[in-house]
Amino acid sequence: MGNHTGEFAALATTVLWTLTALSFEQAAKRIGSLAVNILRLGLALVFYCILSLFRNGNFFPDNIDAHGWIWLSVSGIIGFVIGDYCLFSAYAIIGSRIANLLMALAPPLATLFGWLILGEKFSLRGILGMSITLTGIIIVVLRRPGNKFNLHYSGKGLLFGLGAAAGQAIGLVFSKFGMRDADPFTASQIRVIAGTIGFILLFTTLNKWSLLKPAFKRPSTLGFVSAGSFLGPFLGVSFSLMAIKYTTTGIASTIMALVPVLLIPPAIILLKEKVTWREILGSLIAVCGVGMFFI
């Protein structure tokens, strides 16, 4: 991978998260997004424990110091619990299109927090690449029926969307701060452990355990959740930590924000959706922006 290990890892993350989104979309239609969230983390934790057993002889990490456990756990709570709860709440209030538009703020926020917390520096080419990529993503997601865009959205929904973007950005920065030289899979397992505990507390507080019953009555639903859990919280999250380990959080999060662009082909082929000139143009611009990271 040469000098672009982090960038290639971020691209791999984007592909994995695209496949994850397709799997979780099918599962969420059957049992709801909140149930999918806790099931995906629980299954991902099982995958991590099995991997850890084969690699280290233990189900849980035993080679991470207190610094790593604390900050990776904080990252897991912020990213998986707070960030994802805000994201799915935004979906319900303002819709996935506008929520994804607000999620495009995650890369610049990650850049800001990476500079403030980690002292990361960026070249002019990197800043230009991020700007071009974000422009393309915004063009893709900023679309409404009839080519009309109404700026009058629920303030609560917009705040949830902003919270989701901030959660993802801060979660990535704290992951890099806590991970240091640790193995990405080991670091990801700690994040998933914290996220799982956080969702257990959330479900208990909100008394939502009954939401899980339909999942165990439909094997196909568990199949979609299992596939999404393996591709996303297990492989995808681990590759995302590999990405921020070898490149800046701003560049990694910008490349990983390409998911709405990569979702266009399967939407056309599998879901028979129509693509607009705006989406094609935005996709081309976003790909050109990512290409600048490899020059």
N, C-alpha and C positions, 0 to 999 in steps of 0.2 A: 504493500500500500504506500510505500515511500513516505513522503513527508505529509501525506494527507490522510493519515489513519483516522483522525477524528472526523473529518468530513465524510469519508466513506462509511464510517460507523453510523453517522447521522443519516446518511442516505438509506442504509440498511434499516435503521429505526423507522424511517418514514414508510418504507414498503411494508414492514411488519405491522405498523400501526394502521395502515390502510386496510390490510387484510383483517386486522382486529376489529376495525370499525364496521366492516361488512358483517362479521360474525356477531358482534354485540348488537347491531341494529336488528338482526333477526330475533335474537334472544329478548331484547327489550320490548319488541312488539308483542311478545307472548307473556312476559312476566313483569315488565316494568323496569326502568333504569336503576332504581334504588336496589332492587333485589339482585340485578346483574352485578352491581358494584361490589357487594360483599361476597357474592359467590366467586367472582373472578379473582379477588384477592385471596380467598380461602384456597382455591384450586392452585393458584400460582404459588402459594406458600408450600403446598404439597410438592409441587415440582422442584422448588428450591431445596426442600428438605431431602428429597431423594438424591438430587445432584450432590448436595453437601455430604450425604452419607457415603456415596461412591468416591468422592474426591478426598474427603478428610476423615472419614470414619465416624462422623458425628452428624446429627440432624441439623444442628444449629452452629453458626460461626463461633469459633473459639480462638481466632487469631486476630481479632479486632480490639484495639484498646478503647478506653473509656471515651476519649475524644470522638472516635469513629461512631461508637454506639449512640452517643448523645446527639450528634449533629445529623447523622443519617436517620435517626428516629424522628427528629424534628422535621427533617425534609420529608419523610414519609407521611407524617401527620398533615403537614402543610399541602403537599402535592396531591396525595391520594384522598385524604378525607376532606379537608377544607376546600381545596381547589376543585375537586371533582363534584363535591356537593353543590358548590356555587355554579359549576358548569351545567349540571343537569337541572338545577333550579332555573337557570337562565333559559335553557331549552324550553321548559314548560311555560315560561312567561313571555319571552320575546321571540321564541323560535330558534331553530338550529342555525339558520342563515346568519342572523344578526349576532348570535352568540359566537359563531365562528369568526365573524368579522372582528369582534372585540378580542378574541383569542389571538388575532394577528398582532395585538399589542404585547404579547408575551416576549417575543425576541428583543424589541427595544428595551423592555423592562429588565430582561435578563442581562442585556448589555450594561444598563445603568447599575444594577445591583452587583454585577460582576466587577465593574470598575470600583464601586464604593467598598465592597466587602473583600474582594480578592485582589484588587489592584490590577485587573486585566487591562491590557493595552490593545488598541485596534489600529490597523493601517487604514489609509485612505481607501485602498482597494476593498478592504473588508467592509468598511462602512458603506461604500457604493454598492457592493454586492448585496448587502442586507437591505438597502433601500430599494433596489430594483426588484429583489425577490418579494419583499413585502408589498410593493406596488402591484405586482402580478397577482399575488394572493388576494388582495383587497378587491381587485377587478373581478376575480372569479367569484368570491363569496358575496360581493355587494350587488346582488341581483334580486329583483322581485317581479312577480307576474305583471306583464304589461310594461316592463321597463320603468316602473315608477318606484320611487324610494321615499317612504314617509319617515320623517325624522321624529315623529311624535311617538315615542315608545315609553313603556312603563319605566319610571325611575328606579323602581325596585329591581326590575329585570336587568337594566343596564348596570346597576351596582353589582348584581350577581355575576354578570359577564366580566366586569372589571376585576372582581374578586377571583374569578377563575383564572384570568390571565396572570394576575399577580401571584396566585398560588403556584402556578406552573413555573413562573420565572424564579420566584424565591426558592421553591423546592429544588430546582436544578442547581442554583448557586450554593445552597447549603449542602447538597449532595457532593459537589466538588470540594467544598470546604471540609466535609467530614471524611470523604473517601481517601484523599491524599494518594498513597501508593497501593491502596487495597485493590483486590481483584473486583472488577465490576459486578460479577455475579454474586459475590459475597456481600458487597455493599448493597446491591439491589434486594437481597434477601432480608437484610435488616430493615430497609425501607418498607418492604411488604409486611414484615412482622408488625411494625408500628402502625401501618395503615389498616391492617386486619384488626388489631386491638382497638384502634380508633373507631372503625365501623361497628364493631361489636358494641362498644359503649354508645354509639349513636343510635343503633337499632334498639338497644335496651331503653335508652332515654325516651325515644319516640314511640316505643312499643310497636315496632314494625316487623316483628319476627313472623307474623302470619303471612307476610308477602312472599316468603320462601316456599310455601306449600305447593303452589302451582308448578314450580320448577321440577319437583320430584315426581310429579304426575305425568310429565311429558318428556320422555327420553330424548327427543329431538332437540328440545330446548337445552338440556344439559350438554348435548353434543356441541351446540353452537357456543355455549359458555366455556366449555372445556377447550375448544379450538381457539377461541379468542383469548382465553387466559394463558395458554401456552405461547401464542404468538405475541401477545401484548405485555401484560405484567411480568411474564417470565423472560422471553427473548427480547422483546422490544425495549423494556425498561433497562435491561442489562446493557444492550447496545447503546442506549441513550447515555448511560453513565460512562461507557467506553468513549463515546463521542466527546463529552465534556472533559474527560481526562486528557485527551490529546489535542483538543482545540478549545477556543474560548466558548463560554456559555452562550454568548450572543450569536456567533456563527452557527453553533450546533442547533440552537433553538430555532434559528431562521430556517435552516434546511429541514428540520423536523416539522416546521409549520406548513410544509408542502402537502400534507395529507388531503386537504380539500381539492387540490389540483389532481393528485393521483386517483382520487375517487371518481373522477369524471369518466375514464374509460370503462370501468366496471358498471357504472351507472348506465352508460349507453348500451353496453353489451348484455348485461344481466337483467337490468331493470327496465330496459327499453326507453330510457329517458332521452329527450331531445337536448342537444347541445347548442348553445348560442355562439355567435361570433365573439361576444364579450368573453365567454369562458375560454375559447380557443386562444384569443389574444392574451388574456391574463396568464394562461398556462405557459405560453411561449415566453412571455416576459419573465415569469418566475423561474423557468428553466435557465434562461440566459443569466439571471442574477446568480443562481447557484453555480453556474459554470465559471463565474468570476473567482470563486473560492479555489478553483483548481488550476488557475492560470499560473 
